[in-house]
Amino acid sequence: MGDDAVSGLSAFRQVSCDNVISSYKSRFQSVGCGGVGGKNALAKKLETVWQIDPHTQSKHTILRRYWEAWLPIMTKYNQRVLYIDGFAGPGKYAGGEDGSPLIALKSARDHHARPKSEVVFTFIEKDKKRFDHLVEIIEQIKPTLPKNFRVHCVHGTFDDQMTEVLNGIDEQRAKLAPSLVFIDPFGFSHTPFGTVRRIMQNPRCEILVTFMYEEINRFLGHPDHLDTYDRLFGTDRWREALAASDPDRRRRMIHDIYRDQLRGTGVEYVRSFEMLNQGNRTDYFLFFGTHNLLGLEKMKEAMWKVDPSGTFQFSDFTDANRTMKLFGDEPDFEGLKNMILGRFSGTSVSIEELTNFVLSDTPFLRTHFKTQILRPMEVRGELSIAHTKEGRRLGTFPDGTVIRFP
Ligand SMILES: C[S@@+](CC[C@H](N)C(=O)[O-])C[C@H]1O[C@@H](n2cnc3c(N)ncnc32)[C@H](O)[C@@H]1O
C-alpha cells in the first residue's frame, strides 16, 4: 500500500491519468445533522458505534458477494478501479462485526484472483468521532494490504466530496474510473439525486443505494421537507404518491418513482432488494444500478444468495422467528414461465435473446429457466424448435437454438 494510503484528514493525492478519480483538496465542513429519522436511526446517530441489525448483515452479504464477483472482472480490463463508500460509518459495529469499509478491503485483499490493478478505496464519513474510529481501524489493517491498494479516509459529507470529485472530472473532460459507489445513509436528507445522476452518467459506474423507504414514507408531504424530497428524488413526481391511500400502492409508487429516476440517468439496469424491519414492514430498499448486464447478473446472484426464494426480500422479523416462513424458499418458476410467455407467445426467439430477457427483465438467473421451464414445455409439446444444431438432445437448448412459442 502506498505511503499516502491513509490520508486521514489530509488531502487526496493528485493523480494525472485522465481516467481516474480526480484529486481534490479535502475540506473540513461542519454540517448540521439535518437528517430526518425515526427512533432507531436517532439512537444510532447519537452513538459512535452501534449494534448491528440482521438486515444490515444481509446488506453486507450482498455487498461482499457483489464486490467479490465484480472486482476480478473489472480489474481484468482496467488499470484502476474505485470503491467509494459515501457513508462509511465507524468501521466496526459494537459486537466487533466489520463495517462496509472493512468488508470491501478484506474481501479484496483476500480475493483468490489477486487483482493486479490499482484499487482505490475512498471512505467518506461526516461524524468526527466515527471518522476517527474508522481511521484507527484502517490503520490496523493497513500493513496487511497489498501495494496496489490505496485507501483514502475523508472527513466530510458525501454530497460535498462527490461534487468536488465530479467537478474535477468534468474540468478534465474525463470520466470516473470504473467504480462501485455505496451510498448508505441513516436518513434521506443527504443523498440528493443530482449527485447520484452525475455519478451514474459515468458509463462504468455502479451504485448500491440504501433508499430509506420507511422514513421517506413517514414524512412524505410534511411541509418542512418538500424541498428535501424534491432533491432526494430529483423530481417533484413523488407528490403523486400522496394521493395513494392504499399502503401497498403507495409503497410501489414511491419505489417505482425512484427506480424510474435511476433509469432516467441512462442506467440500463436497476434492481432493488427490500429489507423489512422487526414488525415485518418495509424498512428500506437497496437499489442497485448498472450499465452492464454482467454486473446485473452478478448482483442478482448475490441477492439470490440472501433470499433463495427470489422475492428479493429479507426480514428481521423472520430472522428473529426462524420457525415462521413468510416467503417460500422455492423460486416461483410458474411466475417466470408466465413472464416468458407474456413476452414471447406467438413468436420465435433465440436462446440468447431469451437469456437476456430473463437476466434483464425478471428477477431470475440464467440457471433458472432451461431445465425448470423449457425442458418440461418441450416434453409436453408446449413449444417447438425452429432451429438448432444437429444432434441436439430433447430438452437441451444450446447456443443458436431458436424456440417457437405457440
Ligand atoms: C448507515 S451508517 C453507515 C454504515 C456503513 N456503511 C456500514 O455498512 O458499515 C451511516 C453513516 O453515515 C454518516 N453520515 C451521516 N451523514 C453523512 C453525510 N452527509 N456524508 C457522509 N457521512 C454521513 C453517519 O455518521 C453514519 O456513520
The ligand as an SDF file (V2000), in Angstrom:
LIG
                    3D

 27 29  0  0  0  0  0  0  0  0999 V2000
  -25.8080    3.6570    7.9930 C   0  0  0  0  0  0  0  0  0  0  0  0
  -24.3410    4.3360    8.5940 S   0  0  0  0  0  0  0  0  0  0  0  0
  -23.1320    3.6160    7.5170 C   0  0  0  0  0  0  0  0  0  0  0  0
  -22.8210    2.2020    7.7890 C   0  0  0  0  0  0  0  0  0  0  0  0
  -21.7390    1.6420    6.9180 C   0  0  0  0  0  0  0  0  0  0  0  0
  -21.9750    1.9280    5.5050 N   0  0  0  0  0  0  0  0  0  0  0  0
  -21.6580    0.1490    7.0890 C   0  0  0  0  0  0  0  0  0  0  0  0
  -22.3540   -0.5730    6.3560 O   0  0  0  0  0  0  0  0  0  0  0  0
  -20.9310   -0.3120    7.9480 O   0  0  0  0  0  0  0  0  0  0  0  0
  -24.3520    5.9760    8.0260 C   0  0  0  0  0  0  0  0  0  0  0  0
  -23.0970    6.7500    8.3490 C   0  0  0  0  0  0  0  0  0  0  0  0
  -23.0920    7.9350    7.5800 O   0  0  0  0  0  0  0  0  0  0  0  0
  -22.6030    9.0030    8.3680 C   0  0  0  0  0  0  0  0  0  0  0  0
  -23.1330   10.2420    7.7670 N   0  0  0  0  0  0  0  0  0  0  0  0
  -24.2600   10.9250    8.0570 C   0  0  0  0  0  0  0  0  0  0  0  0
  -24.4380   11.9370    7.2030 N   0  0  0  0  0  0  0  0  0  0  0  0
  -23.4180   11.8860    6.3170 C   0  0  0  0  0  0  0  0  0  0  0  0
  -23.0620   12.6360    5.1710 C   0  0  0  0  0  0  0  0  0  0  0  0
  -23.8280   13.6420    4.7390 N   0  0  0  0  0  0  0  0  0  0  0  0
  -21.9630   12.2980    4.4840 N   0  0  0  0  0  0  0  0  0  0  0  0
  -21.1710   11.2610    4.9040 C   0  0  0  0  0  0  0  0  0  0  0  0
  -21.4530   10.5220    6.0030 N   0  0  0  0  0  0  0  0  0  0  0  0
  -22.5650   10.8160    6.6930 C   0  0  0  0  0  0  0  0  0  0  0  0
  -23.1100    8.7050    9.7440 C   0  0  0  0  0  0  0  0  0  0  0  0
  -22.3200    9.3490   10.7300 O   0  0  0  0  0  0  0  0  0  0  0  0
  -23.0060    7.1960    9.7860 C   0  0  0  0  0  0  0  0  0  0  0  0
  -21.7660    6.7960   10.3080 O   0  0  0  0  0  0  0  0  0  0  0  0
  1  2  1  0
  2  3  1  0
  2 10  1  0
  3  4  1  0
  4  5  1  0
  5  6  1  0
  5  7  1  0
  7  8  2  0
  7  9  1  0
 10 11  1  0
 11 12  1  0
 11 26  1  0
 12 13  1  0
 13 14  1  0
 13 24  1  0
 14 15  1  0
 14 23  1  0
 15 16  2  0
 16 17  1  0
 17 18  1  0
 17 23  2  0
 18 19  1  0
 18 20  2  0
 20 21  1  0
 21 22  2  0
 22 23  1  0
 24 25  1  0
 24 26  1  0
 26 27  1  0
M  CHG  2   2   1   9  -1
M  END
$$$$
